[in-house]
Amino acid sequence: MKLLVDIGNTRVKWACGGGKTLSGHDGFFYAPDTISELLAKNWQVLSKPEQVYIASVADFSITEKIRDFTSGAWSLEPHVAVTEKERDGLKNAYSDVRSMGVDRWLAMLSAWNKFGAPVCVIDYGTAVTVDVILEGGQHIGGFILPGLTMTTDALIKDTHQIHVDNETSPKLEFGCSTSECIKNGFVFALAGLIDRCVKKISIEKGAELLLVITGGGAEQALPLLHGKYFHEPHLVLEGLNLIRISHQRMR
């Protein structure tokens, strides 16, 4: 069994795999002072893996705590994935690939491997990232914006007398309360960004983009999508598995 681990800013997710298909998906939310305890609680029940592959956008200290666990519990040094300039026909638009979060790269890699067509990859987590890949696997760039929680927290912190109802669900409607105005404003902005991406590529490149969405907030964003779209909840882990398979072939 191979253990594949996606370490985000607020959550650790993992799956087990041996071939192209992953199983045993699970995860937990963490804070820097709780992650060691949570790792012990959640991973001590796992069978010892043969290999561990990690994709991390978290602080270095968080990744090191996971290294400490795999070393202490299983005597394994994990392979830590990095963003690359090119792999499997996918070409990164960044001149400095080290400045791109590895989760974005793996999500794009998986989407390109699955569809092999012009695609807009939307990863809705703590932040929202949007990346466009054209025919031939050329990534042309993308956008990053704060997620809904980050947007709401910033407004509460930097303004006065704003109160947000956590029970209010965002909708593509005009808001009739402060909570609705904030949350609906966010989804309107995200929907507008996606629609503008699709229109821009259609006009300038004559290509129809498939929309592929992943991340913890994906289900919240699904009503915003029009045209052909796919919800792929495990895109980052599947991209990490492609790296593992590639390494296995090279041996």
C-alpha positions as protocol buffer text, in pm:
chain_id: "A"
residue {
  index: 1
  type: MET
  ca { x: 0 y: 0 z: 0 }
}
residue {
  index: 2
  type: LYS
  ca { x: 117 y: 350 z: -89 }
}
residue {
  index: 3
  type: LEU
  ca { x: 4 y: 647 z: 120 }
}
residue {
  index: 4
  type: LEU
  ca { x: -64 y: 972 z: -67 }
}
residue {
  index: 5
  type: VAL
  ca { x: -99 y: 1286 z: 145 }
}
residue {
  index: 6
  type: ASP
  ca { x: -227 y: 1633 z: 52 }
}
residue {
  index: 7
  type: ILE
  ca { x: -137 y: 1890 z: 319 }
}
residue {
  index: 8
  type: GLY
  ca { x: -336 y: 2210 z: 281 }
}
residue {
  index: 9
  type: ASN
  ca { x: -348 y: 2526 z: 489 }
}
residue {
  index: 10
  type: THR
  ca { x: -618 y: 2394 z: 721 }
}
residue {
  index: 11
  type: ARG
  ca { x: -667 y: 2026 z: 636 }
}
residue {
  index: 12
  type: VAL
  ca { x: -468 y: 1707 z: 583 }
}
residue {
  index: 13
  type: LYS
  ca { x: -620 y: 1465 z: 329 }
}
residue {
  index: 14
  type: TRP
  ca { x: -496 y: 1125 z: 226 }
}
residue {
  index: 15
  type: ALA
  ca { x: -574 y: 816 z: 22 }
}
residue {
  index: 16
  type: CYS
  ca { x: -423 y: 474 z: -35 }
}
residue {
  index: 17
  type: GLY
  ca { x: -324 y: 338 z: -372 }
}
residue {
  index: 18
  type: GLY
  ca { x: -130 y: 73 z: -553 }
}
residue {
  index: 19
  type: GLY
  ca { x: -239 y: 132 z: -911 }
}
residue {
  index: 20
  type: LYS
  ca { x: -425 y: 412 z: -1086 }
}
residue {
  index: 21
  type: THR
  ca { x: -725 y: 394 z: -854 }
}
residue {
  index: 22
  type: LEU
  ca { x: -721 y: 544 z: -504 }
}
residue {
  index: 23
  type: SER
  ca { x: -920 y: 426 z: -204 }
}
residue {
  index: 24
  type: GLY
  ca { x: -961 y: 494 z: 166 }
}
residue {
  index: 25
  type: HIS
  ca { x: -995 y: 871 z: 130 }
}
residue {
  index: 26
  type: ASP
  ca { x: -999 y: 1052 z: 462 }
}
residue {
  index: 27
  type: GLY
  ca { x: -883 y: 1371 z: 627 }
}
residue {
  index: 28
  type: PHE
  ca { x: -893 y: 1605 z: 924 }
}
residue {
  index: 29
  type: PHE
  ca { x: -874 y: 1976 z: 999 }
}
residue {
  index: 30
  type: TYR
  ca { x: -571 y: 2081 z: 1199 }
}
residue {
  index: 31
  type: ALA
  ca { x: -394 y: 2365 z: 1375 }
}
residue {
  index: 32
  type: PRO
  ca { x: -14 y: 2383 z: 1421 }
}
residue {
  index: 33
  type: ASP
  ca { x: -43 y: 2283 z: 1786 }
}
residue {
  index: 34
  type: THR
  ca { x: -276 y: 1987 z: 1723 }
}
residue {
  index: 35
  type: ILE
  ca { x: -135 y: 1820 z: 1413 }
}
residue {
  index: 36
  type: SER
  ca { x: 101 y: 1577 z: 1589 }
}
residue {
  index: 37
  type: GLU
  ca { x: -180 y: 1451 z: 1813 }
}
residue {
  index: 38
  type: LEU
  ca { x: -418 y: 1424 z: 1518 }
}
residue {
  index: 39
  type: LEU
  ca { x: -165 y: 1232 z: 1309 }
}
residue {
  index: 40
  type: ALA
  ca { x: -118 y: 979 z: 1587 }
}
residue {
  index: 41
  type: LYS
  ca { x: -494 y: 944 z: 1634 }
}
residue {
  index: 42
  type: ASN
  ca { x: -578 y: 903 z: 1265 }
}
residue {
  index: 43
  type: TRP
  ca { x: -276 y: 721 z: 1123 }
}
residue {
  index: 44
  type: GLN
  ca { x: -193 y: 470 z: 1395 }
}
residue {
  index: 45
  type: VAL
  ca { x: -481 y: 254 z: 1265 }
}
residue {
  index: 46
  type: LEU
  ca { x: -338 y: 244 z: 912 }
}
residue {
  index: 47
  type: SER
  ca { x: -138 y: -52 z: 787 }
}
residue {
  index: 48
  type: LYS
  ca { x: 228 y: 34 z: 739 }
}
residue {
  index: 49
  type: PRO
  ca { x: 264 y: 174 z: 386 }
}
residue {
  index: 50
  type: GLU
  ca { x: 542 y: 76 z: 149 }
}
residue {
  index: 51
  type: GLN
  ca { x: 585 y: 438 z: 38 }
}
residue {
  index: 52
  type: VAL
  ca { x: 459 y: 781 z: 138 }
}
residue {
  index: 53
  type: TYR
  ca { x: 414 y: 1066 z: -110 }
}
residue {
  index: 54
  type: ILE
  ca { x: 340 y: 1417 z: 15 }
}
residue {
  index: 55
  type: ALA
  ca { x: 213 y: 1735 z: -151 }
}
residue {
  index: 56
  type: SER
  ca { x: 225 y: 2030 z: 87 }
}
residue {
  index: 57
  type: VAL
  ca { x: 141 y: 2399 z: 71 }
}
residue {
  index: 58
  type: ALA
  ca { x: 153 y: 2429 z: 451 }
}
residue {
  index: 59
  type: ASP
  ca { x: 423 y: 2589 z: 658 }
}
residue {
  index: 60
  type: PHE
  ca { x: 753 y: 2400 z: 658 }
}
residue {
  index: 61
  type: SER
  ca { x: 708 y: 2310 z: 1026 }
}
residue {
  index: 62
  type: ILE
  ca { x: 383 y: 2126 z: 946 }
}
residue {
  index: 63
  type: THR
  ca { x: 548 y: 1919 z: 673 }
}
residue {
  index: 64
  type: GLU
  ca { x: 831 y: 1837 z: 914 }
}
residue {
  index: 65
  type: LYS
  ca { x: 588 y: 1705 z: 1175 }
}
residue {
  index: 66
  type: ILE
  ca { x: 447 y: 1468 z: 916 }
}
residue {
  index: 67
  type: ARG
  ca { x: 801 y: 1362 z: 824 }
}
residue {
  index: 68
  type: ASP
  ca { x: 866 y: 1300 z: 1194 }
}
residue {
  index: 69
  type: PHE
  ca { x: 557 y: 1077 z: 1216 }
}
residue {
  index: 70
  type: THR
  ca { x: 639 y: 866 z: 907 }
}
residue {
  index: 71
  type: SER
  ca { x: 998 y: 829 z: 1027 }
}
residue {
  index: 72
  type: GLY
  ca { x: 908 y: 739 z: 1385 }
}
residue {
  index: 73
  type: ALA
  ca { x: 606 y: 517 z: 1321 }
}
residue {
  index: 74
  type: TRP
  ca { x: 707 y: 349 z: 995 }
}
residue {
  index: 75
  type: SER
  ca { x: 1079 y: 421 z: 942 }
}
residue {
  index: 76
  type: LEU
  ca { x: 989 y: 580 z: 609 }
}
residue {
  index: 77
  type: GLU
  ca { x: 1119 y: 898 z: 449 }
}
residue {
  index: 78
  type: PRO
  ca { x: 838 y: 1047 z: 240 }
}
residue {
  index: 79
  type: HIS
  ca { x: 881 y: 1173 z: -114 }
}
residue {
  index: 80
  type: VAL
  ca { x: 777 y: 1539 z: -125 }
}
residue {
  index: 81
  type: ALA
  ca { x: 636 y: 1646 z: -462 }
}
residue {
  index: 82
  type: VAL
  ca { x: 743 y: 1977 z: -617 }
}
residue {
  index: 83
  type: THR
  ca { x: 602 y: 2194 z: -894 }
}
residue {
  index: 84
  type: GLU
  ca { x: 768 y: 2128 z: -1228 }
}
residue {
  index: 85
  type: LYS
  ca { x: 814 y: 2308 z: -1558 }
}
residue {
  index: 86
  type: GLU
  ca { x: 673 y: 2020 z: -1762 }
}
residue {
  index: 87
  type: ARG
  ca { x: 538 y: 1670 z: -1717 }
}
residue {
  index: 88
  type: ASP
  ca { x: 333 y: 1432 z: -1932 }
}
residue {
  index: 89
  type: GLY
  ca { x: 269 y: 1696 z: -2196 }
}
residue {
  index: 90
  type: LEU
  ca { x: 158 y: 1964 z: -1948 }
}
residue {
  index: 91
  type: LYS
  ca { x: 370 y: 2281 z: -1974 }
}
residue {
  index: 92
  type: ASN
  ca { x: 375 y: 2531 z: -1687 }
}
residue {
  index: 93
  type: ALA
  ca { x: 340 y: 2900 z: -1779 }
}
residue {
  index: 94
  type: TYR
  ca { x: 530 y: 3017 z: -1469 }
}
residue {
  index: 95
  type: SER
  ca { x: 886 y: 3133 z: -1530 }
}
residue {
  index: 96
  type: ASP
  ca { x: 965 y: 3053 z: -1166 }
}
residue {
  index: 97
  type: VAL
  ca { x: 782 y: 2726 z: -1106 }
}
residue {
  index: 98
  type: ARG
  ca { x: 893 y: 2721 z: -741 }
}
residue {
  index: 99
  type: SER
  ca { x: 654 y: 3007 z: -671 }
}
residue {
  index: 100
  type: MET
  ca { x: 350 y: 2799 z: -771 }
}
residue {
  index: 101
  type: GLY
  ca { x: 182 y: 2589 z: -503 }
}
residue {
  index: 102
  type: VAL
  ca { x: 230 y: 2221 z: -574 }
}
residue {
  index: 103
  type: ASP
  ca { x: -144 y: 2160 z: -524 }
}
residue {
  index: 104
  type: ARG
  ca { x: -221 y: 2374 z: -829 }
}
residue {
  index: 105
  type: TRP
  ca { x: 34 y: 2186 z: -1037 }
}
residue {
  index: 106
  type: LEU
  ca { x: -97 y: 1844 z: -933 }
}
residue {
  index: 107
  type: ALA
  ca { x: -459 y: 1945 z: -992 }
}
residue {
  index: 108
  type: MET
  ca { x: -368 y: 2064 z: -1342 }
}
residue {
  index: 109
  type: LEU
  ca { x: -165 y: 1750 z: -1409 }
}
residue {
  index: 110
  type: SER
  ca { x: -456 y: 1527 z: -1311 }
}
residue {
  index: 111
  type: ALA
  ca { x: -711 y: 1730 z: -1510 }
}
residue {
  index: 112
  type: TRP
  ca { x: -491 y: 1726 z: -1821 }
}
residue {
  index: 113
  type: ASN
  ca { x: -435 y: 1352 z: -1782 }
}
residue {
  index: 114
  type: LYS
  ca { x: -811 y: 1289 z: -1747 }
}
residue {
  index: 115
  type: PHE
  ca { x: -945 y: 1511 z: -2024 }
}
residue {
  index: 116
  type: GLY
  ca { x: -658 y: 1602 z: -2259 }
}
residue {
  index: 117
  type: ALA
  ca { x: -857 y: 1904 z: -2381 }
}
residue {
  index: 118
  type: PRO
  ca { x: -872 y: 2279 z: -2310 }
}
residue {
  index: 119
  type: VAL
  ca { x: -969 y: 2304 z: -1948 }
}
residue {
  index: 120
  type: CYS
  ca { x: -1021 y: 2555 z: -1668 }
}
residue {
  index: 121
  type: VAL
  ca { x: -917 y: 2403 z: -1334 }
}
residue {
  index: 122
  type: ILE
  ca { x: -1081 y: 2561 z: -1028 }
}
residue {
  index: 123
  type: ASP
  ca { x: -950 y: 2463 z: -685 }
}
residue {
  index: 124
  type: TYR
  ca { x: -1173 y: 2604 z: -412 }
}
residue {
  index: 125
  type: GLY
  ca { x: -1000 y: 2573 z: -77 }
}
residue {
  index: 126
  type: THR
  ca { x: -885 y: 2833 z: 176 }
}
residue {
  index: 127
  type: ALA
  ca { x: -801 y: 3032 z: -136 }
}
residue {
  index: 128
  type: VAL
  ca { x: -953 y: 2986 z: -481 }
}
residue {
  index: 129
  type: THR
  ca { x: -719 y: 2922 z: -773 }
}
residue {
  index: 130
  type: VAL
  ca { x: -819 y: 2924 z: -1138 }
}
residue {
  index: 131
  type: ASP
  ca { x: -585 y: 2789 z: -1408 }
}
residue {
  index: 132
  type: VAL
  ca { x: -637 y: 2754 z: -1782 }
}
residue {
  index: 133
  type: ILE
  ca { x: -477 y: 2487 z: -2001 }
}
residue {
  index: 134
  type: LEU
  ca { x: -511 y: 2504 z: -2379 }
}
residue {
  index: 135
  type: GLU
  ca { x: -469 y: 2250 z: -2659 }
}
residue {
  index: 136
  type: GLY
  ca { x: -132 y: 2079 z: -2648 }
}
residue {
  index: 137
  type: GLY
  ca { x: -113 y: 2104 z: -2270 }
}
residue {
  index: 138
  type: GLN
  ca { x: 2 y: 2467 z: -2256 }
}
residue {
  index: 139
  type: HIS
  ca { x: -88 y: 2629 z: -1927 }
}
residue {
  index: 140
  type: ILE
  ca { x: -142 y: 2999 z: -2000 }
}
residue {
  index: 141
  type: GLY
  ca { x: -172 y: 3120 z: -1640 }
}
residue {
  index: 142
  type: GLY
  ca { x: -450 y: 3181 z: -1394 }
}
residue {
  index: 143
  type: PHE
  ca { x: -584 y: 3372 z: -1097 }
}
residue {
  index: 144
  type: ILE
  ca { x: -581 y: 3349 z: -718 }
}
residue {
  index: 145
  type: LEU
  ca { x: -840 y: 3504 z: -490 }
}
residue {
  index: 146
  type: PRO
  ca { x: -929 y: 3456 z: -122 }
}
residue {
  index: 147
  type: GLY
  ca { x: -1195 y: 3198 z: -41 }
}
residue {
  index: 148
  type: LEU
  ca { x: -1522 y: 3289 z: 124 }
}
residue {
  index: 149
  type: THR
  ca { x: -1399 y: 3238 z: 482 }
}
residue {
  index: 150
  type: MET
  ca { x: -1085 y: 3444 z: 420 }
}
residue {
  index: 151
  type: THR
  ca { x: -1290 y: 3717 z: 252 }
}
residue {
  index: 152
  type: THR
  ca { x: -1538 y: 3729 z: 538 }
}
residue {
  index: 153
  type: ASP
  ca { x: -1264 y: 3730 z: 804 }
}
residue {
  index: 154
  type: ALA
  ca { x: -1086 y: 4020 z: 632 }
}
residue {
  index: 155
  type: LEU
  ca { x: -1405 y: 4228 z: 624 }
}
residue {
  index: 156
  type: ILE
  ca { x: -1479 y: 4157 z: 989 }
}
residue {
  index: 157
  type: LYS
  ca { x: -1123 y: 4241 z: 1091 }
}
residue {
  index: 158
  type: ASP
  ca { x: -1080 y: 4562 z: 891 }
}
residue {
  index: 159
  type: THR
  ca { x: -1426 y: 4718 z: 918 }
}
residue {
  index: 160
  type: HIS
  ca { x: -1658 y: 4812 z: 1201 }
}
residue {
  index: 161
  type: GLN
  ca { x: -2006 y: 4687 z: 1288 }
}
residue {
  index: 162
  type: ILE
  ca { x: -2007 y: 4401 z: 1039 }
}
residue {
  index: 163
  type: HIS
  ca { x: -2156 y: 4077 z: 1165 }
}
residue {
  index: 164
  type: VAL
  ca { x: -2178 y: 3765 z: 949 }
}
residue {
  index: 165
  type: ASP
  ca { x: -2429 y: 3487 z: 1004 }
}
residue {
  index: 166
  type: ASN
  ca { x: -2244 y: 3159 z: 953 }
}
residue {
  index: 167
  type: GLU
  ca { x: -2573 y: 2985 z: 875 }
}
residue {
  index: 168
  type: THR
  ca { x: -2635 y: 3197 z: 565 }
}
residue {
  index: 169
  type: SER
  ca { x: -2560 y: 3009 z: 243 }
}
residue {
  index: 170
  type: PRO
  ca { x: -2428 y: 3210 z: -52 }
}
residue {
  index: 171
  type: LYS
  ca { x: -2658 y: 3245 z: -354 }
}
residue {
  index: 172
  type: LEU
  ca { x: -2652 y: 3413 z: -693 }
}
residue {
  index: 173
  type: GLU
  ca { x: -2902 y: 3670 z: -570 }
}
residue {
  index: 174
  type: PHE
  ca { x: -2894 y: 4026 z: -440 }
}
residue {
  index: 175
  type: GLY
  ca { x: -2828 y: 4031 z: -66 }
}
residue {
  index: 176
  type: CYS
  ca { x: -3089 y: 4169 z: 171 }
}
residue {
  index: 177
  type: SER
  ca { x: -2874 y: 4151 z: 484 }
}
residue {
  index: 178
  type: THR
  ca { x: -2506 y: 4218 z: 550 }
}
residue {
  index: 179
  type: SER
  ca { x: -2433 y: 3845 z: 564 }
}
residue {
  index: 180
  type: GLU
  ca { x: -2608 y: 3788 z: 233 }
}
residue {
  index: 181
  type: CYS
  ca { x: -2438 y: 4088 z: 72 }
}
residue {
  index: 182
  type: ILE
  ca { x: -2093 y: 3961 z: 168 }
}
residue {
  index: 183
  type: LYS
  ca { x: -2147 y: 3597 z: 79 }
}
residue {
  index: 184
  type: ASN
  ca { x: -2348 y: 3659 z: -236 }
}
residue {
  index: 185
  type: GLY
  ca { x: -2096 y: 3923 z: -342 }
}
residue {
  index: 186
  type: PHE
  ca { x: -1822 y: 3662 z: -319 }
}
residue {
  index: 187
  type: VAL
  ca { x: -2003 y: 3406 z: -533 }
}
residue {
  index: 188
  type: PHE
  ca { x: -2099 y: 3671 z: -789 }
}
residue {
  index: 189
  type: ALA
  ca { x: -1731 y: 3768 z: -813 }
}
residue {
  index: 190
  type: LEU
  ca { x: -1623 y: 3406 z: -853 }
}
residue {
  index: 191
  type: ALA
  ca { x: -1894 y: 3330 z: -1108 }
}
residue {
  index: 192
  type: GLY
  ca { x: -1801 y: 3643 z: -1301 }
}
residue {
  index: 193
  type: LEU
  ca { x: -1434 y: 3547 z: -1303 }
}
residue {
  index: 194
  type: ILE
  ca { x: -1508 y: 3199 z: -1436 }
}
residue {
  index: 195
  type: ASP
  ca { x: -1750 y: 3327 z: -1699 }
}
residue {
  index: 196
  type: ARG
  ca { x: -1498 y: 3589 z: -1811 }
}
residue {
  index: 197
  type: CYS
  ca { x: -1225 y: 3323 z: -1843 }
}
residue {
  index: 198
  type: VAL
  ca { x: -1449 y: 3107 z: -2061 }
}
residue {
  index: 199
  type: LYS
  ca { x: -1554 y: 3401 z: -2279 }
}
residue {
  index: 200
  type: LYS
  ca { x: -1198 y: 3534 z: -2317 }
}
residue {
  index: 201
  type: ILE
  ca { x: -1066 y: 3196 z: -2433 }
}
residue {
  index: 202
  type: SER
  ca { x: -1361 y: 3150 z: -2668 }
}
residue {
  index: 203
  type: ILE
  ca { x: -1308 y: 3491 z: -2831 }
}
residue {
  index: 204
  type: GLU
  ca { x: -927 y: 3491 z: -2842 }
}
residue {
  index: 205
  type: LYS
  ca { x: -848 y: 3123 z: -2898 }
}
residue {
  index: 206
  type: GLY
  ca { x: -1171 y: 2983 z: -3040 }
}
residue {
  index: 207
  type: ALA
  ca { x: -1165 y: 2707 z: -2778 }
}
residue {
  index: 208
  type: GLU
  ca { x: -1439 y: 2577 z: -2551 }
}
residue {
  index: 209
  type: LEU
  ca { x: -1314 y: 2524 z: -2198 }
}
residue {
  index: 210
  type: LEU
  ca { x: -1419 y: 2231 z: -1985 }
}
residue {
  index: 211
  type: LEU
  ca { x: -1464 y: 2341 z: -1625 }
}
residue {
  index: 212
  type: VAL
  ca { x: -1310 y: 2108 z: -1367 }
}
residue {
  index: 213
  type: ILE
  ca { x: -1356 y: 2194 z: -1001 }
}
residue {
  index: 214
  type: THR
  ca { x: -1197 y: 2046 z: -691 }
}
residue {
  index: 215
  type: GLY
  ca { x: -1132 y: 2144 z: -329 }
}
residue {
  index: 216
  type: GLY
  ca { x: -1329 y: 2153 z: -6 }
}
residue {
  index: 217
  type: GLY
  ca { x: -1560 y: 2434 z: -120 }
}
residue {
  index: 218
  type: ALA
  ca { x: -1633 y: 2283 z: -461 }
}
residue {
  index: 219
  type: GLU
  ca { x: -1992 y: 2181 z: -387 }
}
residue {
  index: 220
  type: GLN
  ca { x: -2068 y: 2537 z: -281 }
}
residue {
  index: 221
  type: ALA
  ca { x: -1943 y: 2661 z: -619 }
}
residue {
  index: 222
  type: LEU
  ca { x: -2116 y: 2402 z: -841 }
}
residue {
  index: 223
  type: PRO
  ca { x: -2433 y: 2613 z: -887 }
}
residue {
  index: 224
  type: LEU
  ca { x: -2211 y: 2890 z: -1032 }
}
residue {
  index: 225
  type: LEU
  ca { x: -2087 y: 2681 z: -1322 }
}
residue {
  index: 226
  type: HIS
  ca { x: -2240 y: 2677 z: -1667 }
}
residue {
  index: 227
  type: GLY
  ca { x: -2161 y: 2467 z: -1973 }
}
residue {
  index: 228
  type: LYS
  ca { x: -1958 y: 2148 z: -1945 }
}
residue {
  index: 229
  type: TYR
  ca { x: -1821 y: 2096 z: -1597 }
}
residue {
  index: 230
  type: PHE
  ca { x: -1688 y: 1811 z: -1386 }
}
residue {
  index: 231
  type: HIS
  ca { x: -1659 y: 1783 z: -1010 }
}
residue {
  index: 232
  type: GLU
  ca { x: -1337 y: 1596 z: -927 }
}
residue {
  index: 233
  type: PRO
  ca { x: -1299 y: 1604 z: -547 }
}
residue {
  index: 234
  type: HIS
  ca { x: -965 y: 1421 z: -532 }
}
residue {
  index: 235
  type: LEU
  ca { x: -779 y: 1593 z: -815 }
}
residue {
  index: 236
  type: VAL
  ca { x: -466 y: 1682 z: -612 }
}
residue {
  index: 237
  type: LEU
  ca { x: -424 y: 1333 z: -469 }
}
residue {
  index: 238
  type: GLU
  ca { x: -479 y: 1182 z: -814 }
}
residue {
  index: 239
  type: GLY
  ca { x: -211 y: 1411 z: -953 }
}
residue {
  index: 240
  type: LEU
  ca { x: 22 y: 1302 z: -674 }
}
residue {
  index: 241
  type: ASN
  ca { x: -50 y: 941 z: -766 }
}
residue {
  index: 242
  type: LEU
  ca { x: 57 y: 1015 z: -1125 }
}
residue {
  index: 243
  type: ILE
  ca { x: 392 y: 1132 z: -988 }
}
residue {
  index: 244
  type: ARG
  ca { x: 422 y: 811 z: -787 }
}
residue {
  index: 245
  type: ILE
  ca { x: 342 y: 595 z: -1089 }
}
residue {
  index: 246
  type: SER
  ca { x: 598 y: 783 z: -1297 }
}
residue {
  index: 247
  type: HIS
  ca { x: 866 y: 727 z: -1033 }
}
residue {
  index: 248
  type: GLN
  ca { x: 778 y: 359 z: -1016 }
}
residue {
  index: 249
  type: ARG
  ca { x: 823 y: 323 z: -1395 }
}
residue {
  index: 250
  type: MET
  ca { x: 1166 y: 486 z: -1377 }
}
residue {
  index: 251
  type: ARG
  ca { x: 1296 y: 228 z: -1131 }
}
